[in-house]
Amino acid sequence: MPRLPNQKLKLIYLSEIMKERTDRSHGLTLAEISAALGEYGISAERKSLYDDIEALKLCGYDIRVVRDSHVRYYLNSHTFDSAELRLLIDAVQSAKFLTAKKSNELTRKLEGLGSRYEAAQLHKQVYSANRLKTENEEIYANISALQTAIAENRQLRCLYFEWNANKQRLLRKNGDEYILSPWALTWDDEFYYLVAYDSEAKKIKHFRVDKMLKVRLLDEKREGSEAFEDFDPAVYSQRLFGMYGGEAVNVRILADNSLAGVVLDRFGLNVTILNRGDCFEFSVKVMISPTFFAWVLGFGGKMKILSPDEVAAQAAAIAEEALAQYT
């Protein structure tokens, strides 16, 4: 029978102490562990701590012992190691679809998944000033609503806005609501996008989640299932440039050999490359958009669209218009 009510929580607090106050570089003696438990109003004798540590080991805690001038116990492996936490924190801090406030909240939570010593080191390495961040505080609620709509096979309604030159929000469709069937959420170029079926336009569209307002779920079931039968978010994102929509077209391109890495980084290792001496030829299916042409023309004479002819002609016209700005 426990002598004090808090004794029932002894193993829980002991596990938290090992997670927060120990790692491979920092251990605790039994006396220090006992003192730490005392902060929670829990008394602990040396013999009982041996048994408690063994119980945690049986539960999967990787607790090790180091013997130097003292015998110290430490948690050898946390849920995430420092490198993994660093990657996750960098992803949160660089995500443009999160507000600065939410990014900082998530960063603090991630720091708490390591020991206090790792958290202090990670905090010193966080650089969040001057990062581009959304101003839409609805982002968390939006993502939650979208996930629910997808999971429960429901349509939704929302407003959607763009920015004007005066840094003001302008609602699309003259302020009328969109009624959408959401099918996927995808992260591209540090923004979060909803991929949905627009019944009015009868096609797949994508929307930046941080530009959606007043998202509300509907009772009606989603539409557009046939359009999403073979849908692959990774392939969809790969065909888009800057998440601009457009007609999907198979394009044949000639590129200088120095751009092989650029092409493989953009389209993956599955793209077929045909050697043409100092150049190589490749074919990809992409959405024809201004950002696609900007990507091709950005390499100057090192990349050329071979076909279809109408796409090559569009690229030439854009290049001529750009040149006219400087002559």
HUZI-V820982 format. One record per pair of residues at least 6 apart in sequence whose ideal C-beta (glycine too) atoms are under 7 Angstrom apart, sorted by the first residue. I is the first residue (numbers start at 1). GAP is how many residues later the second one is. D is the distance in Angstrom with one decimal. If there is no record, write none. Layout:
BEGIN
[[I & GAP & D] [I & GAP & D]]
END
This chain:
BEGIN
[[2 & 6 & 5.6] [4 & 37 & 6.9] [4 & 39 & 6.8] [6 & 34 & 6.2] [6 & 35 & 4.6] [6 & 36 & 4.9] [7 & 35 & 6.1] [10 & 27 & 6.8] [10 & 32 & 5.3] [10 & 34 & 6.9] [10 & 42 & 6.6] [11 & 41 & 6.0] [11 & 44 & 6.3] [11 & 45 & 6.9] [13 & 24 & 6.0] [13 & 27 & 4.9] [13 & 29 & 6.2] [14 & 23 & 6.6] [14 & 38 & 5.5] [14 & 42 & 6.7] [15 & 41 & 5.9] [15 & 46 & 6.6] [17 & 16 & 6.5] [17 & 19 & 4.8] [18 & 43 & 6.7] [18 & 45 & 6.4] [18 & 57 & 4.5] [19 & 56 & 6.0] [19 & 59 & 6.5] [20 & 95 & 6.2] [20 & 96 & 5.5] [21 & 7 & 6.2] [21 & 15 & 6.6] [21 & 94 & 6.6] [21 & 95 & 6.2] [22 & 6 & 5.7] [22 & 52 & 3.9] [22 & 53 & 5.0] [22 & 93 & 6.2] [23 & 51 & 6.3] [23 & 52 & 6.6] [23 & 92 & 4.0] [23 & 94 & 6.1] [23 & 95 & 6.1] [24 & 50 & 6.5] [24 & 52 & 6.2] [25 & 92 & 6.9] [26 & 48 & 6.4] [26 & 89 & 6.6] [26 & 91 & 5.5] [27 & 39 & 5.4] [27 & 45 & 2.9] [27 & 46 & 5.7] [27 & 47 & 3.8] [28 & 44 & 6.0] [28 & 45 & 5.8] [29 & 41 & 5.0] [29 & 42 & 6.5] [29 & 43 & 5.6] [30 & 16 & 5.4] [30 & 19 & 5.3] [33 & 16 & 6.0] [33 & 40 & 6.9] [34 & 10 & 4.5] [34 & 15 & 6.7] [37 & 7 & 4.7] [53 & 10 & 5.8] [53 & 20 & 6.3] [56 & 7 & 6.0] [57 & 6 & 5.6] [61 & 14 & 6.5] [62 & 13 & 6.5] [62 & 14 & 4.4] [62 & 15 & 4.6] [63 & 10 & 5.8] [63 & 12 & 5.9] [64 & 10 & 5.9] [64 & 12 & 4.6] [65 & 6 & 6.3] [65 & 8 & 5.7] [66 & 6 & 5.1] [66 & 8 & 6.8] [78 & 35 & 6.7] [78 & 36 & 5.6] [78 & 37 & 6.9] [79 & 34 & 5.8] [80 & 33 & 5.3] [80 & 34 & 6.7] [82 & 32 & 6.4] [82 & 36 & 5.2] [85 & 25 & 5.7] [85 & 28 & 6.2] [85 & 29 & 5.5] [85 & 37 & 6.0] [86 & 36 & 6.5] [88 & 22 & 5.4] [89 & 18 & 5.4] [89 & 21 & 5.3] [89 & 33 & 6.3] [89 & 37 & 6.3] [92 & 6 & 6.7] [92 & 11 & 5.5] [92 & 14 & 4.7] [92 & 15 & 5.8] [92 & 18 & 6.8] [93 & 10 & 5.7] [93 & 14 & 6.6] [93 & 33 & 6.4] [93 & 35 & 5.3] [93 & 38 & 6.4] [94 & 37 & 6.9] [94 & 96 & 5.8] [95 & 8 & 6.9] [95 & 95 & 5.7] [96 & 36 & 5.2] [96 & 37 & 6.4] [96 & 38 & 6.3] [96 & 94 & 4.4] [96 & 95 & 5.4] [97 & 37 & 5.6] [97 & 42 & 6.1] [97 & 94 & 5.0] [97 & 95 & 4.2] [97 & 112 & 5.9] [97 & 113 & 4.5] [98 & 35 & 6.6] [98 & 36 & 6.8] [98 & 41 & 6.5] [99 & 34 & 5.7] [99 & 35 & 5.7] [99 & 36 & 6.8] [99 & 38 & 6.0] [99 & 40 & 6.4] [100 & 28 & 6.9] [100 & 33 & 4.7] [102 & 37 & 6.8] [102 & 38 & 6.3] [103 & 25 & 6.4] [103 & 30 & 6.7] [104 & 24 & 6.7] [107 & 19 & 6.0] [111 & 8 & 4.0] [111 & 11 & 5.3] [111 & 12 & 5.9] [112 & 7 & 6.3] [114 & 8 & 7.0] [134 & 76 & 3.9] [136 & 74 & 4.7] [138 & 75 & 6.4] [139 & 70 & 6.5] [139 & 71 & 5.3] [142 & 67 & 5.4] [142 & 70 & 5.4] [142 & 73 & 4.9] [143 & 49 & 6.9] [143 & 66 & 6.2] [145 & 11 & 6.8] [145 & 70 & 4.6] [145 & 72 & 6.1] [146 & 36 & 5.5] [146 & 39 & 6.1] [146 & 48 & 5.7] [146 & 63 & 6.9] [146 & 69 & 6.9] [148 & 69 & 6.5] [149 & 7 & 5.0] [149 & 33 & 4.8] [149 & 68 & 5.4] [150 & 32 & 5.3] [150 & 33 & 6.7] [153 & 68 & 5.6] [153 & 69 & 5.3] [154 & 63 & 5.3] [154 & 64 & 6.0] [154 & 65 & 6.8] [154 & 66 & 7.0] [154 & 67 & 6.8] [154 & 68 & 6.6] [155 & 24 & 6.2] [155 & 25 & 6.6] [155 & 26 & 5.2] [155 & 63 & 4.4] [155 & 65 & 4.6] [155 & 67 & 5.7] [156 & 24 & 5.7] [156 & 26 & 6.1] [156 & 59 & 5.9] [156 & 60 & 6.3] [156 & 61 & 5.4] [156 & 62 & 6.0] [157 & 20 & 4.7] [157 & 21 & 6.7] [157 & 22 & 5.1] [157 & 59 & 5.3] [157 & 61 & 6.2] [158 & 19 & 6.4] [158 & 20 & 5.6] [158 & 54 & 4.9] [158 & 55 & 6.5] [158 & 56 & 6.0] [158 & 57 & 4.5] [159 & 12 & 5.6] [159 & 18 & 6.0] [159 & 54 & 4.2] [159 & 55 & 5.2] [160 & 12 & 4.6] [160 & 18 & 5.8] [160 & 47 & 6.0] [160 & 51 & 5.9] [160 & 52 & 5.8] [161 & 8 & 4.3] [161 & 9 & 6.0] [161 & 10 & 5.1] [161 & 11 & 6.5] [161 & 50 & 5.5] [161 & 52 & 6.4] [162 & 8 & 5.4] [162 & 10 & 6.4] [163 & 6 & 6.6] [164 & 6 & 5.2] [179 & 20 & 6.7] [180 & 16 & 4.0] [180 & 18 & 6.1] [181 & 15 & 5.7] [181 & 16 & 4.2] [181 & 18 & 6.8] [181 & 41 & 3.8] [181 & 42 & 4.7] [181 & 43 & 5.0] [182 & 12 & 5.6] [182 & 14 & 4.7] [183 & 12 & 5.7] [183 & 13 & 6.1] [183 & 14 & 6.4] [183 & 41 & 7.0] [183 & 45 & 4.9] [183 & 48 & 6.7] [184 & 11 & 4.3] [184 & 47 & 6.9] [184 & 49 & 5.0] [185 & 7 & 6.4] [185 & 9 & 6.0] [186 & 7 & 5.2] [186 & 9 & 6.1] [186 & 47 & 4.6] [186 & 51 & 5.6] [188 & 49 & 4.8] [188 & 55 & 5.5] [189 & 53 & 6.7] [189 & 54 & 6.7] [191 & 17 & 5.5] [191 & 19 & 6.9] [192 & 17 & 4.3] [192 & 18 & 6.9] [193 & 13 & 4.8] [193 & 14 & 6.6] [193 & 15 & 5.9] [193 & 16 & 6.5] [193 & 50 & 5.9] [194 & 12 & 6.5] [194 & 13 & 4.8] [194 & 15 & 5.7] [195 & 9 & 6.5] [195 & 11 & 4.9] [195 & 38 & 6.8] [195 & 41 & 6.5] [196 & 9 & 6.0] [196 & 11 & 6.7] [197 & 7 & 5.9] [197 & 26 & 5.7] [197 & 27 & 2.6] [197 & 30 & 5.8] [198 & 7 & 4.8] [199 & 24 & 5.0] [204 & 23 & 5.6] [205 & 40 & 6.5] [206 & 37 & 6.1] [206 & 39 & 6.7] [238 & 29 & 6.3] [238 & 30 & 6.9] [239 & 9 & 6.2] [239 & 46 & 5.8] [239 & 47 & 5.0] [239 & 48 & 5.3] [240 & 47 & 5.1] [241 & 45 & 6.9] [241 & 46 & 7.0] [241 & 48 & 5.8] [241 & 50 & 3.9] [241 & 51 & 4.3] [241 & 54 & 5.5] [242 & 49 & 3.7] [244 & 43 & 6.7] [244 & 45 & 3.6] [244 & 46 & 6.6] [244 & 47 & 4.9] [245 & 42 & 5.9] [245 & 44 & 6.9] [246 & 41 & 4.0] [246 & 42 & 4.5] [246 & 43 & 4.1] [247 & 40 & 6.9] [247 & 41 & 5.3] [248 & 37 & 5.7] [248 & 39 & 5.6] [249 & 36 & 6.9] [249 & 37 & 6.7] [249 & 39 & 5.4] [249 & 59 & 6.6] [249 & 62 & 6.3] [250 & 33 & 6.1] [250 & 35 & 5.1] [251 & 32 & 6.9] [251 & 33 & 6.1] [251 & 35 & 5.8] [251 & 54 & 6.2] [251 & 60 & 5.9] [252 & 29 & 6.6] [252 & 31 & 4.8] [252 & 54 & 4.4] [252 & 55 & 4.6] [253 & 29 & 5.9] [253 & 50 & 6.3] [253 & 51 & 6.9] [253 & 52 & 5.7] [253 & 53 & 6.4] [254 & 22 & 6.9] [254 & 25 & 5.5] [254 & 27 & 5.4] [254 & 50 & 4.8] [254 & 52 & 5.5] [255 & 8 & 6.2] [255 & 24 & 6.2] [255 & 25 & 6.0] [255 & 47 & 6.4] [255 & 48 & 4.7] [256 & 22 & 6.9] [256 & 23 & 5.7] [256 & 46 & 3.9] [257 & 21 & 6.0] [257 & 22 & 6.3] [257 & 23 & 6.1] [258 & 44 & 6.8] [259 & 40 & 6.2] [259 & 43 & 5.8] [259 & 44 & 6.4] [260 & 20 & 6.5] [263 & 8 & 6.6] [263 & 19 & 6.1] [264 & 7 & 6.9] [267 & 17 & 5.4] [271 & 11 & 5.4] [271 & 13 & 6.1] [272 & 10 & 6.3] [272 & 11 & 6.5] [273 & 7 & 5.0] [273 & 9 & 5.1] [274 & 6 & 6.3] [274 & 7 & 4.4] [286 & 6 & 5.6] [288 & 23 & 6.2] [293 & 21 & 6.7] [293 & 22 & 5.3] [293 & 25 & 5.1] [296 & 7 & 5.3] [296 & 9 & 6.1] [296 & 19 & 6.1] [297 & 18 & 6.5] [297 & 21 & 6.7] [297 & 22 & 5.7] [305 & 6 & 5.6] [305 & 7 & 4.3] [305 & 10 & 5.1] [306 & 6 & 6.8]]
END
